[in-house]
Amino acid sequence: MRHSLNLLMLLILGSGLLRAQSVHAEQPTDSDEQVQIVQLDHLSFEKHPCIEVTRANTNPTLWRNFLRQLKTSPATQRGRYTVFHVKQEYPTKRAPITASGTTTRSYSPGKPISGNGAMVKVDSGDLIIWDHLNSSAPAKHPFRIGHAASGVMDFFTSEPPQPGKPRCYDLYMKVCPKEMRGKLVVTLLKRSNVKCSSFTINMVANGGIYGIDYRWPYNNNRPIELAPGPYSFLFRQIDPVKGRFDFKINPGVITQLNFKASSQNAVELVSQTFEPIDEKAK
């Protein structure tokens, strides 16, 4: 009798445990879909699977030479700067590392600090300089760094560094593995008299340079594989302001942009959808 009662209790406890495990497994979780924001000193940015940002050790010769030049030049000695030493896992000169912001500069070892515009391109081992001086609303103006093999990152700050006291960081760009990439599918519904045979995907926020050009596919929806991050889409034969749209690529997700052009200067984004990449369909 006691053996039967013990067995019954075990069965009840076991079924309760299984039921609890089942309920726990069925509870929805969106932790994988939530954006993880990293706060590093005055910088805030989304965590990226292929781009790492850490505080720099400024003792090496590269940093000492740069900081000496920065502080002795009348044009830069009192500026507010965030500086990134960019390095690639597999450096290549076939595609540059690009950056954009309100004011952007660069530094290559053995050369003077250059640039004073919205965009810059550098090679692995160079420094990218975010000049905060001309930003009247720094929290609204991100600084973007990207490379085709690694992806794109946006940096924000509401409190730029103090004049003459630059903040220095190392930025390491790994090659994005295939399973971490996303895809872009673009469709365009247009009138017959609208000319649009190509488009550009930009890794920087301004203009159409430093981007990747694509001829418009005949099937109108050929998927393009991209590393994660925020990008810009530009219709090459349409007004550069009205024909520019922002989109984001997430790991393992298809981003579909559906456009409609009623005239050469009137294009609208009708819809934007996201769906997981079907591994079996690859």
Buried (B, 14 or more C-beta within 10 A) or exposed (E): EEEEEEEEEEEEEEEEEEEEEEEEEEEEEEEEEEEEEEEEEBBBBBEBBBBEBEEBEBEEEBBEEBBEBBEEEEEBEEBBBBBBBBBBEEEBEEBBBBBBBBBBBBBBEEEEBEBBEBBBBBBBBBBBBBBBEEBEEBEEBBBBBBBBBBBBBBBBBEEBBEEEEBBBBBBBBBBBEEEBBBBBBBBBEBEEEBEBEEBBBBBBBBBBEBBBEBEBEEEEEEBBEBBBBBBBBBBBEBEEEBBBBEBBBBBBBBBBBBBBBEEBEBBEEEEEEEEEBEEEEE
